[in-house]
């Protein structure tokens, strides 16, 4: 056996892995799936949930495989009665303080806790609730935080701090009062959160979700006095097919446009048009800066999450950021000015909906300065009530 290799036994099978390998990874290399909740590769392994426990021969207690390294001659059992009972008890304890609203939860069908409870055959809730029900934090434009569904796995904390370097949330309190919170328990809308949405991506339950405005959009579609147009980002048509079971990379542009029309949208547009306008505007701005001694290097302003990040943490660099709006906002302004005028439509009755892959777009659409179409009509002498360029994202 090579010097940097370790031989061990997992569920009766001999396995050889590099020294320093975690038990969890050694099991994966042997084709043995060990359930986890707090573990997220390259992001979080704080061993807080205890679901990944395994039984190691000679050890007094079960070990947490996401943080325990393998050792020569180690004998591991990942599915013994003791391990099964421990995992089931852990999930039962988590469910004791978890709301039983699975059917109406946004994560129904994609909740890792729900899937794990099914996998372990949890059919009873023997433990009483020990935590008070916290209020839902839905004060922001992009994200909704429901700490009643939080299992304290720490994934969101890790990705916010280690990957995004924002640190908008962290653990607070002790014992049964432990919770994930922003500074001084403020709403995320009043914290340094930049609405990037990465916390919602890694959350295993419905504790962190993006704001759902589906009902509001359908209400607009049902209103005969509204002209509802939709713009779709290129990333949507490139990933929608895969999400619906088609081969990775399948382009479904035509199918997507037809589906949107059947849902009731009056017009379907592609944000790629204003992405090209953004390139033209940014290129012109760069040339102007080069020829007139402007701030260099010039940084893109296409991503609202990036713009919020630099505004919050590096405001001294703002002169380097392009003054161009994002493609989403350029489209909203054009739809309610140029297009509305050409189509003979009252711009105050146009509803612009954006289908985007980024939660920060929701926040961007509600920035107070994003009313340029209304300002343009106002300069032309029109007295429309104030409206945003983009209504829903």
N, C-alpha and C positions, 0 to 999 in steps of 0.2 A: 504493500500500500504506500502511496506517495506520502511524503512527510507532511504536506499541507492538506491532506485529506483525512476525513474522520469517518469511521465505519460505525454504524449503529443499526438498531432494529426497530422498525415501525410497524406495529400491528402484525408481527410475525414475519416481516419481510426485511431482508438485509438491504441497507441503503448506504451509499457512500456519497458524502457531500464535502465541500471545502470547509476547512476549519473556520470557526467564527460564524457559521450559518445559524440562523434562528431555527428553532424547532418547527415553527410555522412554515418556513420556506423549505425545510427538509421534507416535511410532509407533502407539500405541494409538488416537489420534485419527484416524489414517489407516487403521485396520483391520488394522494389522500387529502380530501377537502376538510379543513378544520374551520368551523364557523367563527366569524369575528363580528364585532360591532364598532369598537373604538379604533381598530387598526385600519390604516389606509396607507398603502405602499408609498414611500417617499414623502409622506406628509405627517402621519400620526401613528405612534405605537406607544401609548402610555399605560397599557395594561389595566385600564380603569374598569372595563366591563366584565372581565373574567370569563367571557364566553369561550375563549380559545383554550381553556385548560386541557391538560393531558396528564395521564398517569405515568410517572417515571419510576421504574423499578428501583426500590431502595430509598426513594424520597418519602418524607413523612407526610407531605401534603401535595396536592395537585399543583402543577406548575403552569404558568401562563406562557404559552408557546410563542407569542409575538415578541417577547423580550428575552427569553431564555435561550442561550446558545447550546448547541449540541456538544457532547463530549464523547470521547472514544468508548465504545462498548455500551452506550446508553440504550436502554430498552424502553420503548414508549408504547403506550396503548392509548389510542385516541377515541375509542368508542366503548370503553368498559362500562358496566353498570354504574360504577362510581362517577365516571365522567358524565354520563348521560344524566344522572340525577342532579349533579352539580349544575350543569347547563340549564336544565329545566327549572331548577329552583331560582337561578339568576334571572331567567326570563320572567318567571312568575312574580318575582320581586319588582322588576321593571314595570310590568303590567299593572301592578298594584297602584302605582302613581301615574298611570297613563290613561287618558280618556278613552272610552270605548265607542268612539265615533268613526270607526274604520270605514264604514260605507259612505260617509259624507266627507271624508278626509281627502285632501288634494293628492296625497301619496298612496291612496288605496290601490293596491295591485303592484306598487313599486316600493313599498315600505320594507326595509330590511328587518325591522323588528317583527312585523306581521309575518313575513316569510319564515323567519327563524322560529317563531311560535308554532307555525304550522309544521315545520320540519321536525321539531322536538315533540310534537304531539301534545302541546299544552291545551288542556280542555277544562281547566278549573283555575280559579283565582283565589287561593287560600289565604292570602295576606291582606291585611287592611291598608287603606290609604293612610300615608303619614305626612303628606305635603299639602299645604293650602293651594288652592287653584289660583295661579297668577293671572293677571289681566293680559289680554292679547295686545301686543304692540303692533298696531296697524296705522300708525301716524305718518309713515313715510309714503312716497310715491312708488317705490320700487319693491320693497321687501315687507313681508309680514312675519313677525316672530311670535310663536306661541310656546312659551316655556313650559306649559302643561304637558307638551309632547316631547320635551327634551329629556334624553336619557343620560346626559352628562358624559357623552363619549369623548368630547374634546376635539372632534374633527374640525368643527368650524373655528374654534380658537386657534388650532394649529395652522390651518390654511390661511386664516386672516393675518396671523403674525409671521409665520415662517415663509409663506409663499408670496402673499400680497404685500407684506411688510406694512400693514395698516394698523393692526392691533386695536381695532375698534371694540372688540369684545374679549372677555377673559372670565375665568372663574371668580366668583365672589361668594362670600359667606362660608359657613362651616356646617358639617353634619347634614341634617335634613334641610337646612337652609341654604345649602350649596346650590348655586345657579350659574348660568352663563349670563353675563350682563355687560352692558356698556358702562362707561365711567359715570359714577353717581346714579346708576340705575336709570339713566335717561333713555328716552326713545332712540332707536337707531337713527331716526330723522334728525335728532339733535346731538348726534355723536360725530366722530370723525370718519364714519362709514362713507365709502365712496360709491356705494351701490353696485359694486362689481358683480355681486351675485355668486361668488365662488363658494360662500358658505352654504347656499341652497343646493349647490351641486354635490357637496360632500355629506350633507346631513342625511343620516340613514332613516329618519322619520319625517313627520310633517311639522317639525318644530320651526324650520326656516323654509319659507316658500316665497316665490315671487307673487306680487299682487295680481290677482286674477280680475280682469275687467271684461270678461266674456259677456256677462249679462248686460253690461252697459252698451257694449257694441251691438248686440242683438236688438236692444231697445232702439238704438239709432237706425238700424236697418229696417225695423218695423214701422218707423215714423215716416209717413208719406211725404212730409215736408222737408226731409233731409236727403241730401245727395251724398251717399257714403262711398268713398273711394279707399282702396287699400294699396299699400306699397309693400313689396316683399324683398327682403335682402337676398343677394345671391347665395348666401350660405343656407338659406331655407330650401331652395329648390334642389340644392346639392345634397342635402341630408334628410329631407322629408321621406324620400323613397326608402332609405335604409330604416328609418324609424317605423315604417309600415311593413317591414319584412322583405323589402326588395334587396337586390344585390348592392353592396357598398359602392357609392359613387353614381348610382342610377339617377339620371336627370329626369325630373317629372314636371318640368315647367308647364307644359300644356295641360296635363292632368290637374296640377295645382291651380292654374288659372281657371279652368272649367269648374273645379270644386268651389272656388271662391265665388264665382258668379252664381252657382246654384245655391250657395248660402245666402245670397241676396245682395252682394256688393254691386254697386252700379258700374264701377270701373275698376280694373285691375292694372296696376302699374308696376314697373320693375325699378327698384332703387338704383340699379346699375346706371341708369340715365344720369341721375344726380351725382353718382360716384364719379362719373366722367367729368361732370361740371366741377366737382371738388378738385380733381386733378388739375383741371385747367386753371381754376382760381388759385390753387396753391402754387402752381408753376409760375403764374403771373406775379404772385406776391413775392416768390423767391427771387425772380429776376429783378423786381423793384428793389428788394433789399440789397441785392448784389450791386446794383448800379447806383444806389443812393445811400450806401453806408448803413443799412439797417442791421438789426440784431441777427447775428449768426452764431451757431447754426440754427436753422429754422426747424421747429418740431411740429409734427402733424397735430391736428386738432380733431381728427376723425372719430376718435374713441371718447365718448363722454366719461367713461370710467377713468381713463387716463387724464382727462382735463380736470376732473374732480380731485384726482390724486395730486396733481401738480399744484392746483389751487390750495389744497389743504396742507401739503407737506413741503413744497418747494415754491412758494409764491415769488421768490426772487427770480425764478426762471420764466415767469409768465411772458415777459417781452419776447422770449424766443418762440413762443407758441404761435402758430398761424392764426390769423384772425378769421379764417374760413369756418363756416358752420359744418357740421357733419352732413353726409349725404341724406340722412333721414330728415334733418331740419331744412336742408335746401329744398327737398321735395315738398315738404309741407308748405313752405313759403311760396313755391311756384304753383302748387295745386290751388292755393287760395288767392293767387294773384293772376299770373299769366294764363293758367289753364281755365280758371273760372271766367276770366274775361273772354277768352276765345270761345268757350262753350256756352257763354251767355247765362251763366249760373250765378245766383246770389252767393258771394263768398261766405256770408255769415250763415248760410244753410249747408255749407260743405263740411262734412266730417271726414277727417283724414285718420286712417288707421294704419299703423305700422306693424308688420310681422318681422321681428328681429331676433337674433340669437343672443342678445345682450340685455340684461336687466337694467343696466345703467341708462338705456335708452328711455325707460319710463321716467326716470328722474330728469333727464335732459329735456323731455317734452314739456315738463312743467317749470322749467327755468323761466323766471319772469321776463327775461329779455327775448324769449322766443315767440314774439308776436309781430314779426316783420311784415307779414302780409296785411295785417290790420293797420299797421303804421303806413304802409304804402297806399292803401285805400283812403286813409285819413288825409294824407297829403294831396290826394286827388279830389278832396272835398266831400267824400262819403262819410256818413255819420253812423256807421255800424257800431254796435256794441263790441267791446274788446273781446278778441278770441285768440286762442293759441294757433300756431302754425300746424302742429300735430296734436290731435285730440286724445288718441289712445295708442299705446305701444305695448 
